[in-house]
Amino acid sequence: MKTKVKNLAHPLLTALLLSSLLSSCTSRSDKEKTKENTSIESKVDTTLKPADNKTILARREVPVLCYHQIRNNIASDSKRAHDDIIAPDKFREHIKMIADSGYHTILPDQLYDYLVYGKTLPPKPIMITFDDTDEDQFSIGASTLKKYGFKGVYFIMTVSIGRKGRINYMSAAQIKQLADEGNCIASHTYDHKNFAQFNDEDWTTQIDEPTKKLETITGKKVEYFAFPYGVYKAANLHKLKEHGFKAAFILSTPRDENFPLYTIRRIIDPGRYTAKNLYYSINKSFNKTKT
């Protein structure tokens, strides 16, 4: 009987040993595969090299619109101010046209990744931006964009936050709500000082302090900037990167060949335009945009 037990135990023990060896090999193989896959994924991530300036400039421009005040004109408005004022009904009509024309709004991070890394954008991308913190950009602008599932970029002039008067400005709570709803909050200096006239102290008062204030309000990083009046000084553009900005926006003047990310073009949608005028202007101004 003892001999029979030994004979039965021997093949059973052999099977268990083989099973253990196979399991060990499989475990090592899986670990090696996982390690290999992780290594491949890491290599893919690290091989994304930023494009040079020439490549960035060669990419098809994305239309970027700029709005200021969304209200009806009043008698005291200057002729120049009319370019920065658009009636609420006309604004809604223009945004509807953009939606009906098949455009999809994008935010600065998407534009940056497209320009720098060649990442794909949605069909017919467009960016809608607002300057100066006017309250109507929240009450009319944001609510209109939301109707079409659009997001916007709000360039905030921090001196005006919460101010009331002839023009009312957004409160900190409204700015935070915009950020919480997925819009981009960005910088437009402290009090709209011309960038070309910056002195050393202005990099603190006009740039660093507004950035800190907006980040405190929103709880999110502020990495984009719009030049007051659309005016820039080429010699100082490198400093924007040093102060934490990934990109900056001008108006319709030519881009700087050495700093294309810091001179991204926008056009104003003037209050005198019809929706048809705007559509024509978008395609004329950003002449590489598909119609």
Secondary structure, 3 states (H helix, E strand, C coil): CHHHHHHHHHHHHHHHHHHHHHHHHHHHHHHHHHHHHHHHHHHHHHCCCCCCHHHHHHCCCCCEEEECEECCCCCCCCCHHHHHEECHHHHHHHHHHHHHCCCEECCHHHHHHHHHHCCCCCCCEEEEEEECCECHHHHHHHHHHHHCCCCCEEEECHHHCCCCCCCCECCHHHHHHHHHCCCEEEECCCCCCCHHHCCCCHHHHHHHHHHHHHHHHHCCCCCEEECHHHCCCHHHHHHHHHCCCCEEECCCCCCCCCCHHHCECCEECCCCCCHHHHHHHHHHHCCCCCC
